[in-house]
Amino acid sequence: MSFPWANEYKPSNPLMRYLDEKLPLPRFVYNAVGAGYPVPRNLNYFWNFGVLAGVALMVQIVTGVVLAMHFAAESTVAFSSVEHIMRDVNAGWFLRYAHANGASMFFIVVYIHIFRGLFYGSYKPPREMVWHLGLVIFLLMMATAFMGYVLPWGQMSFWGAKVITGLFGAIPLVGEPIQTWLLGGFAPDNAALNRFFSLHFLLPFVILGVIILHVWALHIPGSSNPTGVEVKSEQDTVPFHPYYTAKDGVGVAAFFLLFALLVFFGPNFLGEPDNYIPANPLATPANIVPEWYFWPFYAILRAFTVDFLFIPAKLLGVLAMFAAILLLFFLPWLDTSAVRSGHYRPLFRKFFWFGLIPTIAILGYCGGSHATDGIVLVSQFAAAYYFAHFLIILPIISRVETTKPLPTSITEAVLGTAPGATLQPAE
Amino acid sequence: MIRIGAFLVGLFFSGWLLISAAMGAFAFVTSPTAPTAEHEFHKTPKAVEYSFDGPAGKFDRAQLQRGLQIFREVCSACHSLKYVSFRDFKALGYNDGQVKTIAQTWPTETPSINPETGEAATRKPTPADKVPSPYPNEVAARAANNNALPPDLSLMAKARHGGPAYIYSLLTGYQAPPAELKEKFPASMPGKTTHYNPYFANLNLAMPAPLTTEGQVTYGEGAPKPTVDQMAKDVSAFLTWTAEPKLENRKRAGTAAVIFLLIFLGLCVGAYKNVWADKKAHA
């Protein structure tokens, strides 16, 4: 692990020396996110988002633990206990809005983190394990966010729970028993609410555990960088602290600024008004939509309208929705190009910016809209491109593409040949 | 192997999606879905301005008091306000004594138990009580309203797209159904117990126009004329307060937080430049 020139932890304070002898926790931190971790010197701001995701998780855990002290996970009082938090608990409105919008911030940050990985080829050897653990975190996040959204027991909570657990009902033969088992009943009710609360409290700590594995796996090859060229000498790196702690400070400040604008000036901007109506099993909302971070996947689910032989369209949609995420696990083997960074891959880059990104934006828009004929049609084309992009186009690109020449080292990429070049990489 | 498998899976999903799209487009061309009455006649809320709009907006206390008066004299005949306590009305600018009077003179009483017999009874509300509902339960509410349930209004301003503008538009939007509606969608004409309102999701609602005439509520001195428009504005502002009573605290805290974070961001940028200065000088 790490490079031979990494700084060694040498505590000068006697207490720290004592601690290091008994339990080298300070040394562990020093080597993980301190001066003992050499990092490529050319990271751009897209490399802030890993730390930001960690910050977002911490915000969720802290606000969530306090909210749990005031929330009642019981279907007849859950809704009013949330209103109690909003009206009578000291700063309760702040905690709840911070927690609800904190989930959105967490997803914004994680999506940028994932797209960073996709563009700069962070999933390629030797970092496949980092990528796979990251996807596990993503799946856990989605489950946690979904169950958290059910807790206020509003209309969208109830019908969201019904639709999402209904996906399992699409599985042939065993589907319905599985759905009943998941919910603890034939429809979402107190049993479902209670188990969702329990799991919603548990899963963030599971995520925390997988994050530790994610960072551990990252520290074996070390961080990637925008050129995709491996670190060759000490000149190519700077110690994580103070260089990247300082840079992450800027990212964290910007993160909290955007977060504050949402929480204080548009706390319901990303929410659905229907969730301020108490859950009513007898009244279906006109338009059941999940939170914005699920929209692209929801659009893929709804894009399948025609049965394929004996496979019903609904099951196809469910399979496709899960496949849309699971296919990311195979990326290291689908994209075989030896060049990591999209910077040096002209063809890959075009398909990334003009194919993948607009497609996901369109899918997101369709997933959040009422499913009219036009919307379904557009999402069918977009979903078709999504699967084609990863499963067909990407493997072909990596075979036929002529890549641009790579810089011989990170330092060369940073300093270039022109004197007075700044540290920031191209772009 | 993985790439061949992926290719086949990709071909299947993408291919089937394109075939589905083609079939959908064909069906759309040959037998287009008929437009619905809601699609043609439903209107989005009117544009209204409130004192609490914008990042520095605040409630107009006098307007909230007028809104409470309308709620008490008109809305509370059918609608509950169950998440709001009488003590909360202090935020509208009333003192303790006034709040007590409002509670004790409220049109409905709070359910309680007769201390002598243990039988169900009612008593005058106190400031600590929630605003009592006009009906003892849902069955009674439905029985009194042609089987329609008047919803609780505490959160109405957050529970509909458009918020207060939606409430204002609904209250001022009652009208005779257009002749065109009768021609094209006779099934969407209001029935005996429903009333046409283009701002309501399915065009016809059970509630008759609650604000009908100017001066229906007598405002105190110095207040604007109680036109239907003014009353609708006042009561929608009041219901925004009931839905988001901490709106002013939120915006005030937000202003402080944003100023703090801007300074913090500035310091972080400074620290970042300082730390990296030597690495940049090498260049």
Boltz contact constraints between the chains, C-beta under 6 A:
constraints:
  - contact:
      token1: [A, 83]
      token2: [B, 83]
      max_distance: 6.0
  - contact:
      token1: [A, 93]
      token2: [B, 246]
      max_distance: 6.0
  - contact:
      token1: [A, 242]
      token2: [B, 275]
      max_distance: 6.0
  - contact:
      token1: [A, 246]
      token2: [B, 271]
      max_distance: 6.0
  - contact:
      token1: [A, 246]
      token2: [B, 272]
      max_distance: 6.0
  - contact:
      token1: [A, 246]
      token2: [B, 275]
      max_distance: 6.0
  - contact:
      token1: [A, 247]
      token2: [B, 272]
      max_distance: 6.0
  - contact:
      token1: [A, 249]
      token2: [B, 268]
      max_distance: 6.0
  - contact:
      token1: [A, 250]
      token2: [B, 268]
      max_distance: 6.0
  - contact:
      token1: [A, 250]
      token2: [B, 269]
      max_distance: 6.0
  - contact:
      token1: [A, 250]
      token2: [B, 272]
      max_distance: 6.0
  - contact:
      token1: [A, 253]
      token2: [B, 264]
      max_distance: 6.0
  - contact:
      token1: [A, 253]
      token2: [B, 265]
      max_distance: 6.0
  - contact:
      token1: [A, 253]
      token2: [B, 268]
      max_distance: 6.0
  - contact:
      token1: [A, 256]
      token2: [B, 261]
      max_distance: 6.0
  - contact:
      token1: [A, 257]
      token2: [B, 261]
      max_distance: 6.0
  - contact:
      token1: [A, 260]
      token2: [B, 257]
      max_distance: 6.0
  - contact:
      token1: [A, 260]
      token2: [B, 258]
      max_distance: 6.0
  - contact:
      token1: [A, 260]
      token2: [B, 261]
      max_distance: 6.0
  - contact:
      token1: [A, 264]
      token2: [B, 250]
      max_distance: 6.0
  - contact:
      token1: [A, 264]
      token2: [B, 254]
      max_distance: 6.0
  - contact:
      token1: [A, 265]
      token2: [B, 55]
      max_distance: 6.0
  - contact:
      token1: [A, 265]
      token2: [B, 254]
      max_distance: 6.0
  - contact:
      token1: [A, 273]
      token2: [B, 159]
      max_distance: 6.0
  - contact:
      token1: [A, 273]
      token2: [B, 160]
      max_distance: 6.0
  - contact:
      token1: [A, 273]
      token2: [B, 161]
      max_distance: 6.0
  - contact:
      token1: [A, 276]
      token2: [B, 155]
      max_distance: 6.0
  - contact:
      token1: [A, 276]
      token2: [B, 158]
      max_distance: 6.0
  - contact:
      token1: [A, 276]
      token2: [B, 159]
      max_distance: 6.0
  - contact:
      token1: [A, 277]
      token2: [B, 159]
      max_distance: 6.0
  - contact:
      token1: [A, 303]
      token2: [B, 17]
      max_distance: 6.0
  - contact:
      token1: [A, 305]
      token2: [B, 20]
      max_distance: 6.0
  - contact:
      token1: [A, 306]
      token2: [B, 20]
      max_distance: 6.0
  - contact:
      token1: [A, 306]
      token2: [B, 23]
      max_distance: 6.0
  - contact:
      token1: [A, 308]
      token2: [B, 16]
      max_distance: 6.0
  - contact:
      token1: [A, 320]
      token2: [B, 13]
      max_distance: 6.0
  - contact:
      token1: [A, 330]
      token2: [B, 2]
      max_distance: 6.0
  - contact:
      token1: [A, 333]
      token2: [B, 2]
      max_distance: 6.0
  - contact:
      token1: [A, 334]
      token2: [B, 6]
      max_distance: 6.0
  - contact:
      token1: [A, 373]
      token2: [B, 28]
      max_distance: 6.0
  - contact:
      token1: [A, 377]
      token2: [B, 21]
      max_distance: 6.0
  - contact:
      token1: [A, 377]
      token2: [B, 24]
      max_distance: 6.0
  - contact:
      token1: [A, 380]
      token2: [B, 17]
      max_distance: 6.0
  - contact:
      token1: [A, 380]
      token2: [B, 20]
      max_distance: 6.0
  - contact:
      token1: [A, 380]
      token2: [B, 21]
      max_distance: 6.0
  - contact:
      token1: [A, 381]
      token2: [B, 21]
      max_distance: 6.0
  - contact:
      token1: [A, 383]
      token2: [B, 17]
      max_distance: 6.0
  - contact:
      token1: [A, 384]
      token2: [B, 14]
      max_distance: 6.0
  - contact:
      token1: [A, 384]
      token2: [B, 17]
      max_distance: 6.0
  - contact:
      token1: [A, 384]
      token2: [B, 18]
      max_distance: 6.0
  - contact:
      token1: [A, 387]
      token2: [B, 10]
      max_distance: 6.0
  - contact:
      token1: [A, 387]
      token2: [B, 13]
      max_distance: 6.0
  - contact:
      token1: [A, 387]
      token2: [B, 14]
      max_distance: 6.0
  - contact:
      token1: [A, 388]
      token2: [B, 10]
      max_distance: 6.0
  - contact:
      token1: [A, 388]
      token2: [B, 14]
      max_distance: 6.0
  - contact:
      token1: [A, 391]
      token2: [B, 6]
      max_distance: 6.0
  - contact:
      token1: [A, 391]
      token2: [B, 9]
      max_distance: 6.0
  - contact:
      token1: [A, 391]
      token2: [B, 10]
      max_distance: 6.0
  - contact:
      token1: [A, 392]
      token2: [B, 7]
      max_distance: 6.0
  - contact:
      token1: [A, 392]
      token2: [B, 10]
      max_distance: 6.0
  - contact:
      token1: [A, 395]
      token2: [B, 3]
      max_distance: 6.0
  - contact:
      token1: [A, 415]
      token2: [B, 283]
      max_distance: 6.0
  - contact:
      token1: [A, 421]
      token2: [B, 283]
      max_distance: 6.0
  - contact:
      token1: [A, 422]
      token2: [B, 283]
      max_distance: 6.0
  - contact:
      token1: [A, 423]
      token2: [B, 279]
      max_distance: 6.0
  - contact:
      token1: [A, 423]
      token2: [B, 280]
      max_distance: 6.0
